[in-house]
């Protein structure tokens, strides 16, 4: 378990500068891995946080849905209403993200890297 101080540092609000760092690329790549392991197009924020924390506890163990939303916003990924099923089978609407939005942000990030590398 991360200490409270480490958790706070890892979940600090992302800045515009973070979107050009390896931190943003790592989050996008990690989200791509999460979506590769599921068969749905839309996922609740809580489930994304749980999947990230399960796979990379040192990076995302303390990630909250609100911190995830804040981290995604500068990357061009917005949250929206996502219909899903609770463990008891009841349906519910919660905030979530889509596979298409993650893929679009990842594609844009890769294009930016490619074009900046070609400009050198």
Secondary structure, DSSP 8 states (H G I E B T S, - for coil): ---HHHHHHHTS---GGGGGSHHHHHHHHHHHHHHHT---SEEEHHHHHHHHHHH-HHHHTT--HHHHHHHHHTTT---EEEEEE-TTS-EEEEEEEEHHHHHHHHHHHHHHHHHHHHT-
